[in-house]
Amino acid sequence: MFSCKYLYDRGVRDDGPQLITITGRDGSVHEVELYCDMTNGGWTLVGQVDGWFNMYVCVCVCVCVCV
């Protein structure tokens, strides 16, 4: 499986979109383009909020709602 960290550990150092391999709940494998932050060690950006928002998280169902 390829992740941002996997690519970072193999020498990729450019921030930006990369093809990342993900595995679905049913075991299916897909490649998706995700943003990788290589400046800080190979982090995958999974969400970004720009501006002022109140964030509420309902942990029991793992849903975020912005108001």
C-alpha positions as CSV (number, residue, x, y, z in Angstrom):
1,M,0.0,0.0,0.0
2,F,1.2,3.5,-0.8
3,S,0.7,6.4,1.6
4,C,2.3,9.8,1.8
5,K,4.5,8.5,4.6
6,Y,5.5,5.5,2.4
7,L,6.5,7.9,-0.4
8,Y,8.3,10.2,2.0
9,D,10.4,7.3,3.4
10,R,11.4,6.5,-0.2
11,G,12.7,10.0,-1.0
12,V,9.6,12.0,-2.4
13,R,10.0,15.5,-0.9
14,D,7.6,17.7,-3.1
15,D,4.4,18.8,-1.4
16,G,1.3,18.3,-3.6
17,P,-1.1,15.8,-5.0
18,Q,0.1,12.1,-5.1
19,L,-1.7,8.9,-6.1
20,I,-2.4,7.1,-2.8
21,T,-3.7,3.5,-2.5
22,I,-6.7,3.1,-0.1
23,T,-8.5,0.0,0.9
24,G,-12.3,0.0,1.2
25,R,-14.3,-1.7,4.0
26,D,-15.1,-4.5,1.6
27,G,-11.4,-5.0,0.9
28,S,-11.4,-3.4,-2.5
29,V,-8.3,-1.4,-3.4
30,H,-8.5,2.0,-5.1
31,E,-6.0,4.7,-6.1
32,V,-7.0,8.3,-5.2
33,E,-5.2,11.6,-5.6
34,L,-4.6,13.2,-2.2
35,Y,-2.5,16.1,-1.1
36,C,0.7,15.1,0.7
37,D,2.6,17.4,3.0
38,M,6.2,16.2,2.6
39,T,7.7,19.3,4.3
40,N,6.5,17.9,7.6
41,G,7.3,14.3,7.1
42,G,4.7,12.7,4.8
43,W,1.4,13.7,6.2
44,T,-1.9,13.2,4.2
45,L,-4.3,16.1,4.1
46,V,-7.8,14.8,4.8
47,G,-9.6,18.0,5.4
48,Q,-9.1,21.7,5.4
49,V,-11.3,24.5,6.7
50,D,-10.7,28.1,5.5
51,G,-12.3,30.9,7.6
52,W,-14.2,30.9,10.8
53,F,-16.4,27.9,11.5
54,N,-17.7,26.3,14.6
55,M,-16.9,22.6,14.4
56,Y,-19.1,20.0,16.2
57,V,-18.2,16.3,16.2
58,C,-20.6,13.5,17.1
59,V,-18.2,10.8,18.1
60,C,-20.8,8.1,18.2
61,V,-21.4,8.2,14.4
62,C,-18.2,10.0,13.3
63,V,-19.9,12.9,11.6
64,C,-18.6,16.5,11.5
65,V,-21.1,19.3,11.0
66,C,-19.9,22.9,10.2
67,V,-22.3,25.7,11.1
